[in-house]
């Protein structure tokens, strides 16, 4: 029995009907794999599209995930590369989806479907952050404590960026994807030699341009022994992503797509619904090196209590979010007015915007209540209000966008120092504060 309905009799008619129904699934499988291969360069082949799963899976009882509303033109995905996990007997855990281990790599990936742009903000795994319900710890521990949902919540609280979905893969999955693509040419920056028998990690790579198969690609991605540790490692990963993108979008790879569907989907785990497959596939097919913007959360290393951390520069992180994810170079001045019946939502929206690098110059009440949220640009390009709307996607349903004055160029100079470039009037369609979760 499926979804409360009895099984059909095993008649010839039933079997024929089943065969007919298999074709749409295979068609969707192709779109799903195309969505994966189209944006495989963005995260090591990790954006496969499968059945929607419960966002709260794996959250501890004392934590909750704010409801992220269905995205429109911008989709934010938390990409996680998981460490190999060992069981109680020291043996590798084969079913990595059930092993809530630490995340070896954490990337915030933003797909702008309007501008046909993809941006990646890498977050060092050793970043010292507050994990809801757990206190201060390294960022990579969030997944170990509560799976992808808690990792999403932690990064969302840290950056202010509304995260809609997650995608994760293991190193074995990365190796398989690279092998499916026939390997990736890459210029290894230095000789890499490191062994850790406990992790079954053996890295031996020579410097220079070469064709990396899956095993060698994983060696490259896992090598950490650079003078500045994870920071150079992140840059190498980002360069590898660009090389992987070229290979994933090659004519040869796309021609082999129908034969890769099942293997590709087996390499990743995600809660991206299948309905997003077409949008991501189309965006992926239009990608090139100039379409991909990448950056790293700034900070500095520090030992605290004998533990090595990456201490994030909060102001620099906010600037990186604005510049890398939204492509906005200069600060945007925003005033936030509450036109809803809920108290405190304007202050909440202002805090979210500040975390994402926007300059909030005023918070107050609107002259009258509004039914729908309005985001109004004053002499800005149309992309500025759109970016503000994307930044507030966690608390605002489809807002109305409006641009007054010039619609070309970037933010214009305001006559008065305190004048806003963008006005946000929050309406009755905001998410009530009790449904937004807590910081």
C-alpha angles and dihedrals in degrees: 000000000000125000090346095305122119119244117263117249112268093249128142088254090054091049092049091049090051091052091050090052092052093068097067089048091054090047090053089045089060092050090047092052091044089054088052098046092041092061098023089116091060092063117005095278093309107130101091117150118231139155116312113260133196110282091212095061110133098010116141114245094255095053132073135189116230111239107259109208121232106280122235117189097357127054120188119199130185108219117202129189109197129218117239108266128217127208126226090281094052094254122135114262107238098197096063092176090070094045110088095201131155119289112247093193129026122189131170107213121193122194114199103197093185098052093034089234135137124198132188125200111189116210114202109242092228093056111138106235142154112258112202110250092005108062127221118352143127115301092239090062093066092079091047091053099044113359125239094327094060090043089054092048092049095051092043092053090046099049103022088230113138105237114206103180145004134221125189138179139176126235088255088057091050091051091049093051092050091050091048088056091052095251131298128256112231140163105235105215098215145355109287121202123162136135132193111171092187090064091034085239117153117170120184115154131152122221118256143063114312145143109268119206121202096277094048092045090056090048089054094048095046097047109111106166100110124131091256096033118215096010095069088039090057091051090051090049091051091050089050090052090058091050090047090051092057091051095044093052096045119122091243093056094047090049089057093048099107090056095049100053101101095038093049095049091050092061099065145043122211143150095220106130119238090242089074092057097094094048094050093042092054091047091048093053090055096050125116135159092278091052092062121079118186135183143157130234106255124234143108137261120257138169114228119180091344092307122115114229139174105232108211121223099230095201091044090049091054090049091049091052091052096044101038104033099033100027093229114141103187126048115268117221112225133184117200120205125185112228094159131091092246120095119221098025094109091054090047092051091047091053091050091050094048091053088055095052101263118136110233108205099173140018120187148111126300119240090249139003118277128212095207130031113253124201109193126189120206110210093333134126115267090251093068098065087041090056091049089051089052091050091054096044090115094066107019128070118214100324124203113249125210134174121201120197123353115020096187130083127010134302111325126223112267118226092230125044094234097045115120126236090204132028120203116197108188113215139193090281094074120114107261113252093244089061096049098075123226133281 
